[in-house]
Amino acid sequence: MVINYTLAEVADRIGANVRGDAACTVTGLNTLREARAGELSFLANPAYRQYLDSTSATAVILHPSFADDYAGNALITDNPYLGYARATPLFDCAPILPTGVHPSSVVAVSAKIDGTASIGPLAVVGERVVIGAGSCIGAGAVIGDDSTIGADCHIAANVSISHGIVIGDGVTIHSGAVIGADGFGFAQHEGRWVKIHQLGSVVIGNHVEIGACTTVDRGALGNTVIEDGVILDNHVQIAHNVQIGENTAMASYAGVAGSTVVGKNCIFAARAGSVGHVTLCDGVHLTAAAVLTKSLKEPGSYSSGTMFSKTKDWKKSAVRFNQLDELASRIRKLEKKL
């Protein structure tokens, strides 16, 4: 597959201004350090400014503040990282499934599949499933009975979507993800666990992206809800009846316990998590490995855990953690005496 764009064409796609030869062509996208002649690059992080002088890129996406530092062809934009993001689809060589139903797939007679959709090899599409225009179901994916998938969705190979799941338009779900497995619900009786059957569903909005091996559990009674624009990294766990607000992002190994409500535009850094039955307002940022144990009503950045240090120093601090209550009590007594 030959990819060839003029700088004028790229500039039009990413909303940038061309400085230099607008008719010059680029055939790929690469980092400043690794770019070769014929490739487009970008400078978004000032830490990589050192490579601007030596890059072999044919053109570079730049902020106006760096424009005078580079003599070559440039695409000038106020947000080079956004420009880079908008340029990536132009150079994406991922294979596209042919339209239609592969003969090795198993598709229920009652399923309604748009004529422009693609069903890959060995995929299974259950009874009364609805799949919208332009959507692709990858090899080995399973779509359970009574589920609905909107238009222009990409369900990658070996994704499992359980019964009765609702997925909006423009959703991407990567390989190994499981949508609609039973939530972790059990009652105790005489020392044994009694399963609580999960009777709800999962409702996913538009333009959501769900990473590889991420799991979104179905609700116990009501639904687990993932609103528009949410992005979930690989290996994220969303428990039953969780609600995640628009444009919230969660990095790898983040986890949200049952019936938690997460507001809009929140960020969970890697390994951040929340206990169940709490509410986060809009605009909360949990830093890496933070654990939320109560509801939050004010936006901002929150952290927990201890700082990184050498093991011997950390062990000393860990011993002192257990002494804090005693120390606080002694300080109060001293304050009373004073």
N, C-alpha and C positions, 0 to 999 in steps of 0.2 A: 504494500500500500504506500503510494507516494503522497507525502504531505508537503505542500508548498504554498506559502502565503506571503504576499507583499507586506511591508511594514504598514502601508496605508490600510490594508484589510485588517491587520491585527489591531491597529490603533482604533479603527471603527468599532471592533468587537469589544475592546476593553475601556473605551472612553478616554483615550490618551491623545496627546498631540505629538506628531512626528517632528523630530529634529534630525535633519540629514536626508538621506536618499529614501524617499517614500516608496520607490519602485523596487528597492532591494528586497530579496526574498529570504525567508527563513524556513527551515525544514524540521526544526525540533526545538525543545525547551530544555535548559540545563542550568546548573548552578554557575555562578561566576567563576569558580575555581576549575570546574570540569568542562565548561562550555568550549566547543570547537567552532571553527569557521562554519557559517551557515546556521548556527543555532542562536536562539533568543535567550537572554538571561534577565535577571532582575536583582535590584538591591533594595531590600526592605528593612534589614537589620544593620545598623551602623557598624556592628562588629565585623561585618564582611566588607567594609569599605576598603580594606587592605588589598582585596583581589580586583578592585575596579581597574587599577592601572595595568594589570598584567593579563586580564581576561582576553581570551581569543574569540569571544562571542561576536557575532555580526551586529547585534543590537542589544541594548540593555533598557529595561523598564526602570525609570528613575524618578525620584521626587525632585521637584524644582530646585531644592536646596543643594542637590548633588550634581545638577546639570552642568555647572561650570567646571566640575572636576573630571569630566569625561569628554574626550574629543570625538568619539565615534558616534555612530547612529544611535539615537535614543528615542524612547517613547516616554514622554513626560506626563506624569499624573500625580495627583495629590496623595494617592494611596497605592504605592507600588505593589503591596502584597495583594490587595484586591485586584489589581491589574493582572498579576500573575495568576490568581485564581480564575479570573475570567478567560485567560489565555489557555489554560490547561485543556478545556474541551476540544480545542482546535487540533491538539496533538495526541489525543487519546486513540490508541490503536487496539483497545479491547475488542474482542470478537463480538459480533452482533448476531443473535439468533435469527435465522430466516423466519419470515412470517408463516404462520400456520402451526399445525399440530404434528409433532414428530410421530411416526408410525409405532415407535416402541413405547410411547406414553400411554397411560391409562386414564381416560377421560370419561366421566359419567355422562350418560345420555342426557340427563337433565341439566347439565352444566351449560351456562351461556357464556361463550367466549367470543369476544369481538373479532371480526375477520382480520384486523390488523395486529392482533396479539400473536405472541410466539409461545409455544409450549415445547420445552426441550426433551431430549431423550430420557426415558424412564421416569418422567415426572408423573405424579398422580394427582388428578383433579377430581374432588368428590362430588357428591350429589348436590344439585342446586347451587353450585358455585357460580359466581359472576365475576368475569375478568374483563376489564375495560380496554379501550383502544390503546394500542401501542405498548401494552405491558408485556414483559418477558418473564417467563417462568423457567428457571434454569434446570439443568439435568438433575434428576433425582429429587427435586423438590416435591413436597407433599402439601396440598391445599385441602384442608378438611371440609366436610359437608357444611353447606349453608354459609360459607365465608364469602365475602365480597372484596374484591381488589379493584381499585380505581384505574384511571388512565395513566399511561406512561410510568408505570412502576417497574422496578427491576428486582425480581426475587431470584437471588443467586442460587447456585447449585446446592443441593442438600439442605435447604431451609425447610423447617417444619412449621406449618401454620395450622393450628388446631381448628376445631369446628366452630362455626358461628363468629368468626373474627371479622371485623370491619376495618378496612385499610383504605385511606384516601388516595388522592392523585399524587403522582411524582414521588412516590416513596421508594427508597432503596433499602433492601435488607440483604446483608452479606451472608456468605456461606456459614452453615452451622448454627445460625440463630434459631431459637425456638420461641414462637409466639403463641401464647395461649395454653401452656402447660398448666397443670393444677398448681394453685397457690399452696403454701405450706400451712395447711390448716388441720389441726388435730385437737381432740378433746381427750382428757385423761379419765380413765375409769378403771378402778381397782388395779392400778399399776401398769395399765396398758394404754396405748394410744388408739383412739377411735377416729377414723378418717372423717373429715368434714368435706363432703363433695362440693366442688367449686362450681357454682351455678351461674356465675356471671360470664362476661366475655372480655375481650380487649378491643378498644376502639382507638385507632391510630389516625391522626389527621393528615394533612397534606404536606408534602415536601419534607418528610421526616427521613432521617438516615439512621439505620441500626447496624452496628458493627458485627463482625464475625463472632460467633459463639456467645452472643448476648442473649439473655432470656428475659422475656416479659410474661409474667404469670397472669392467668385469667382471674377475674374477681370472684370472691366467695359468693356474694349475692349481687351487688352492683358490678359495674365494669371497671377495669383498669383503663385509664385514659392517658394517651400520649398526644398532646396537642400539636398544632401546626408548627413546623420549623424546628422541632426538637432534633438534636443530634446526639446519638449514643455511640460511644467507642466500643471496641471489642471487649468481651468479658465483663459486661455490665449486668447487674441483676436488679430487675424491677419487680417487686413483690406484688401480691394481690391487692387490688383496690387502690393502688397508688395513682395519683393524678399529677401529671407533669405539665407545667404551663408552657406557653409558646416560647420558642427560641431558646429554651434551656439546653445547656450542653453538659455532658458527663464524660469524663475521661475513663480510661481502662481501669477495671476492678472497682469502680464506684458501685455502691449498693444502697438501695432504698427499701426499708422494711415496710410491712403492710400498712395500708390506709394512711400513708403520709401524703400530704398535699404540698407540692413544690410549685412555687410561683413562676412567673414569666421571667425570662432573661437571667436565670440563675446559672451558676457554674459550679460543678463538682469536679475538682481536680482528681488526679489519679488516687485511688484507694480511699477517697472520701466517702462518707456514708451517713445514714440517718437511722435512728431508732424509729419504731412504728408510731402511728397515731399522733404525729406532730405536723405543724403547718409552717412553711417557710414563705415569707412575703416575697414579692418581686425583687430581683436584683441582689440576691444573696450569692456570695462567692465563698465556697468552702475550699480552703487550701489543701494541699496533698495530705492524705491520711487523717484529715480532720473527721471527728465523729460528732454529729449533732445529737444532743440528748434532750432538747426542749424546743418548743416553738420559737420562731423568730419573727418579730414585728417590724424590725428596722433593717433596711438594706445595708450592704457593706460586706467587708471581708471578715471571715471568722476562721480561727485555727484552734487546734487542740493537739495533744501529744507533746513530746519533748523534742528539743533541738538535737540535731546530729552532733555527735562529739566522739572522741576516742573512747573505746570500750571501757578502759579503766576509769576515765573521768565520769562516764555515764553511770557506771556501777556505784560510784560514790554518791552521785546525785540521787540515784534510785533509793539508796538507803535513807537519805535525808527526806525523801518524799513521805516516808512513813513516820518521820519525826515532826512533820509540820504542825499537826494538831497539838502535840505537846508543847512545841515552841510557841505557838499562838497563845496557848493557855498561860504559859509563863510570862509572856509579854503583857497580857492583860493584867496579871497580878502585879507586875512591876509598875504598870501605868497607874493602877489604883494607889499604890504606895506613894507615887510621885504626886 
